Amino acid sequence: MNVELKNIHKHFGTVYANKGINLNIPAGTIQGILGENGAGKSTLMKILSGFIQADPGGEIILDGSPVIIHSPADAIHDGIGMLHQDPLDFPPMRILDNFLLGQSGGLFPNRNAVALDFKRLADQFDFSLDPDSYVDALTVGERQQLEIIRLLWMGARVLILDEPTTGISSLQKAKLFATLKILAEQGKTIIFVSHKLEDVEHLCHQVAVLRAGEMVGETRTPYVTSKLVEMMFGKAITLGARQPGEAGDVVISMKDISLEDVRLRIKNVNLDIRAGEVIGLAGMEGSGQGMFIRACAGLVRPVGGRIQLKGQDLTGKTYHTFKRAGVNFLPAARLEEGLVPGLSLTDHFVLAEEPKGLFIDHAAGQKLAEERIRSFNIRGAPHSPVESLSGGNQQRAELALLQSPLSLVLLEHPTRGLDIESVIYIWSKLKERCKQGASIIFISSDLEEVLQYSDRVLVFFSGKVSEPLDAGRTTVEELGQLIGGKGWADMGEAHD
Amino acid sequence: MIKNRLGNLAYQLVALLLAFGVVSLILISVDASPSEAYKNIFKGSFGEMRKFAEVLVAFVPLLLVTAGLLVTFSSGLWNIGVEGQVVLGAIATTWVYRLLLESGLPPVAIITLAILGGMVGGAIWAALAGILKVFGGVNEIFGGLGLNFVATALTIYLIFGPWKRPGVASMSGTVPFPDEFSLPLWAGLRISPWALVIALAGVVFVYFLLQGTYFGLRLKAVGKNFRAAYLLGIPTWQYSMYSFLICGALAGAAGAVQVAAVYHRLIPSISSGYGYLGLMVAMLINYQALWAVPVALFFAALNIGSIQLPIIMKLDSSLSGVLQGVLVLFVLLAAGVRQKFGRKS
């Protein structure tokens, strides 16, 4: 099926997630969509698959006729099926029941007929799925296979895959790619959303690159990697001279740290961080940096290795022990994890202080709040509930909650969604902490921020961790390649 | 802030009017006069000193339960098990009485120990719900509901088994203990000033706990955002347990008062549903301790006043329950409408 997107806009508040996107995908094409986090890839795909609606004015044209898609059910009716990064299935149910769920009509499904269909489809792509086993028992790759044949069975002629190669084995990846190629030959349209350059280069007939909501370029095979990276991340612009910190004694020392979750495995990381040092963690979301920073906070327990903080062994200790030892963690999800909606700024500052006696001195709390609001330049009153503050002010409030003194500050996306003025302000506050002897580890998807404020950078890709790179001698281009999974072999000493 | 409060009050007044409106419609549909029914309820509760004393008898356990529930609600827990915690308070109090009646201790000491025993009993029952929740992953609503049934069964077992009256066991309960071992009553009335003191002390305690202490603030943080509270350094599951224990102790005190001041023995329906009624009061006052006293008094008055209805108007006394339920629904509805309305503007 030919898919044509015309002038697609989508805004959330004042932010444009998609700006005037035009894209033409002929039937039988495998179309790659590249872009960093927040580039607008997911928004565009959600519009096409009916999860959200575009702003008025745009058009979706399938095989020459314009369609209006209000819901995922509409989308599948029109032949568009989306495979989500986390498969939308029902783990406690049998595979065949999952398969049946999306079917409309009929009170009593004909299980036998459906089981035959299932077997035919599975055999066609050489998937070995037992229709009577439970979804919980499947690997991510197998759940993906289930989802693909389910969508095909429901009549999908356009298949959207969102980061499908994350969390699956290389064998499953080879099978997935073979399947997608067969489907394209059958005349199906495949849209492959990814940040992995290698996968896109290997599989896609043509590639569109999004950056900051806009389509910045389209290209066809053969690809020039450096060109793709440049389109994804833009040209390097320097934000002025870097100010490397003075490194002191070792604050945190990690020896052979290994981490695991259902998707990723990080093996044998060794790292010493000195007082006053800033370490930036770069990588696409879900590449392992989140797990790593949480392990530094004591929120994820390593499966191997030791963590020492200023000589004190903290391996396997709880987050609260880490916190008492001077480690503070500011999560990215401010209102979900960082702050307590419903409580005021004053309440937060009082909570973060050591209690003095049994009763709260409300006057002192008010004074403390006024003082912090002033020194952190928060736009809000002491009695303002935190959820009423803007994102930038919530971030400032989180920073104002950091205890003193501190050994290690861990930050997830400390400046995401903030205006440049707030970014500069927040980093000036963080650098003050460094001068007082704290080390900082932070995650950011803004590579310029990473290079600007870090002393050393670790790049994460599918659980692989690079050796620490000297931020002063690394370029956005180099980071971009590593983030996209290129150039790891050249690093030699990189961990597998 | 003040404008916000006034707006809130206006919404609740509208809800109150609507609730009375709906109940009036129900009354009209059965050919009864609403105004006469309300008048009878009022006369039945505030008409005479004796009747007002009855209202206070109902008010005491209701206020204690509500005070306890304010604590669990603050920490984000739906302590449905509060009903069973009242029952266990009553059982523990009866048990202490049975142990000490012959001990020769002065009655004051025995009464005090019995009431403290009731508080411990309620707290233990609440701790069970808490352990199920924290360590077993059983939602406190399900755990509490289950424990309520166990508590009722335990009462019946004790009354008909080990604690039965000499001769014949009966639904009228265990052997009443002598008058000098009960909380002293006001002359000629059924209400004990000491029971009132306990109830008011409970609500004042909770008020200061929630408004003024670090403990209360941490409890609220846990209730509003468990995850963020943990990251802020609050030992979250411990605080959940503390709130269960406090609520259980207050509910246990309610059960203890039922035994020590009202029935002087253990009876099968010792809690009379005060636990569930307390849940309604707590929801109605939107978890603000200050409002617990007037609203609990109002609910107690409705309960006692409606006793007159079957006698005078041939209406069922469950009308008070209908009014209470409808009132809670409308207040919650008003809050929902307000939120939606507020978000749009």
Boltz contact constraints between the chains, C-beta under 6 A:
constraints:
  - contact:
      token1: [A, 323]
      token2: [B, 233]
      max_distance: 6.0
  - contact:
      token1: [A, 337]
      token2: [B, 227]
      max_distance: 6.0
  - contact:
      token1: [A, 337]
      token2: [B, 228]
      max_distance: 6.0
  - contact:
      token1: [A, 337]
      token2: [B, 231]
      max_distance: 6.0
  - contact:
      token1: [A, 338]
      token2: [B, 228]
      max_distance: 6.0
  - contact:
      token1: [A, 339]
      token2: [B, 228]
      max_distance: 6.0
  - contact:
      token1: [A, 340]
      token2: [B, 221]
      max_distance: 6.0
  - contact:
      token1: [A, 340]
      token2: [B, 224]
      max_distance: 6.0
  - contact:
      token1: [A, 340]
      token2: [B, 225]
      max_distance: 6.0
  - contact:
      token1: [A, 340]
      token2: [B, 228]
      max_distance: 6.0
  - contact:
      token1: [A, 342]
      token2: [B, 224]
      max_distance: 6.0
  - contact:
      token1: [A, 347]
      token2: [B, 217]
      max_distance: 6.0
  - contact:
      token1: [A, 351]
      token2: [B, 221]
      max_distance: 6.0
  - contact:
      token1: [A, 351]
      token2: [B, 232]
      max_distance: 6.0
  - contact:
      token1: [A, 355]
      token2: [B, 214]
      max_distance: 6.0
  - contact:
      token1: [A, 358]
      token2: [B, 213]
      max_distance: 6.0
  - contact:
      token1: [A, 359]
      token2: [B, 212]
      max_distance: 6.0
  - contact:
      token1: [A, 359]
      token2: [B, 213]
      max_distance: 6.0
  - contact:
      token1: [A, 360]
      token2: [B, 212]
      max_distance: 6.0
  - contact:
      token1: [A, 360]
      token2: [B, 214]
      max_distance: 6.0
